[in-house]
Amino acid sequence: MRLSPQEFTDLDLKVHKVLRGVPLSDVSVVDLPGGGAARTIEDVRALLRPLESGSSSALVRALFWLRGALGKLFDWDPVEEGLPAESYVHQVPSELASRSSVQPGTREGPFRVLYVLQGEAVSEIRNATVHAFSCMAIRPTAEGQRLYWAVYVKPVSRWTSAYMALIEPFRRFIVYPSILRRLRDAWRAAYAEPDAAAEHGGSTAWPHRPAPRAAPRG
């Protein structure tokens, strides 16, 4: 579901400083049941990986294919060599960069990692239409974890606003709900409640953490 930006901005997150001045476009949230208090954002990243490699819905895959085709047709997604001056990797403080579990500037698919901490991860994507940032953060709840997914958008041309308005219905009603619904299902499968595991003759211990994923989707 969509969330009031205020609840997100009230969280104690590094992203508020790193992306200061960049407009916050929207925030989505999903509650992930179970898993224990020790779960980190890497657990979320690990579960997102298969969702991006073909297990998402046919409609979502078709939308991503269409965006890729349009990008090639209009040359929206040029391949950049090195670290461009516009990258917000340059805005990440050295102390924060040293604590990131992924080297800032690492390419993960079309995105570039700014940093990955225990409780939050931020990546950026810059092309001819937008300079956008994806921030995922988790906070423990009484039932498990709450995942916040914030999207920031910095205009790069006079077409940015029109482009964002064009894709808004697809993001709001198709892509994000599909990804978050499947993530919640994958989380439940990976981190079943202890009582539920016991009912099926399984162990009541929390399962091992999945291996970190390679490429988040913003």
Secondary structure as UniProt FT lines:
FT   HELIX           5..9
FT   HELIX           15..18
FT   TURN            19..21
FT   STRAND          24..33
FT   TURN            37..38
FT   HELIX           41..50
FT   HELIX           51..55
FT   HELIX           58..74
FT   TURN            85..86
FT   HELIX           88..91
FT   HELIX           94..99
FT   TURN            104..105
FT   STRAND          107..108
FT   TURN            109..110
FT   STRAND          111..116
FT   STRAND          120..126
FT   STRAND          130..140
FT   STRAND          144..155
FT   TURN            158..159
FT   HELIX           160..170
FT   HELIX           171..175
FT   HELIX           176..190
FT   HELIX           194..199
FT   TURN            200..201
//
